[in-house]
């Protein structure tokens, strides 16, 4: 089970019912959660800065469609280089952390 808290009892119920205990489903869930968080963070930072996708793209040196893809929760092609460029364009820095994965131990 992921270490994060769920937003609702219903979400936790669905996770426990459909995902928990299936290592492949748990990995897929975590991967999708990361993609959603990256997309949401880029969108939130851009809009708080009052920038359009086109304006951010110009600051980063890419296209509007590239920014649009990065803000799409289904996008899986994030590169650290591009994320650093976006962070710099928004006066931010990237922080990378490696977190311990809890493993269920068999009896």
Beta strands, then each sheet from edge to edge (+ up, - down):
end
